Amino acid sequence: MNKMYVTRFSYFKPSPENPSENPALSFVDPLFKRRLSQISRMTIQVVHDVIDGAADEKNSKLVFVSFRGELSRQLKINKGLVQDAEVMPANFSISVFNTPPAVAAIALGMKAGYTAVFPGEDNFRSGFLSACAPVLCGDERKIIFVYADELVPEEYRAVFLGGDPNPLAFACVLSSEKSDGAVEINIDDVSDDGSLSSPVDFLGKICRTN
């Protein structure tokens, strides 16, 4: 089997005029979301939109993929090390790579579990295949696949070597079962030199089909 089906999807992309924009998250407790980063907020929003009104999806496992993770939080920690030679525990606790899927699971009451994947060298194919693997091998009937990357801070622009520095997040349900309205994804197209080699290409395929 070399095909997967996208049955639900959602995305969040700030406007070019305001790339640091955050989703409002009106459904999340204000105290909980107060200290969340852009990537965590975007992740919560797109996962919420995918499972909203679909109780069955809420019980699906989640695979989270990011090329940069909590980049702004990491920068803040690095500044603390340089300026004060210490790291605040509160800052460290929400700067780790799996923070976005973890806070999404907490905020949305998802208990099926999640996996956080860092595909080296912006390799979208490996991240996508990691999400497909449990479905392809029959361990899961469906998976919620989430990609998110936040705005690259100005301090890193001079050394940012590749990819898109702008923020983007999307979530979709991947299934091996074809259903009405599902978008068919040929896994062979999601390759380093194929037509779906980046998150933007992948999202564009889904949007065009719908």
Beta strands, then each sheet from edge to edge (+ up, - down):
strand 1: 3-12
strand 2: 61-65
strand 3: 114-117
strand 4: 142-149
strand 5: 168-175
strand 6: 183-186
sheet 1: 3+ 2+ 4+ 5- 1+ 6-
end
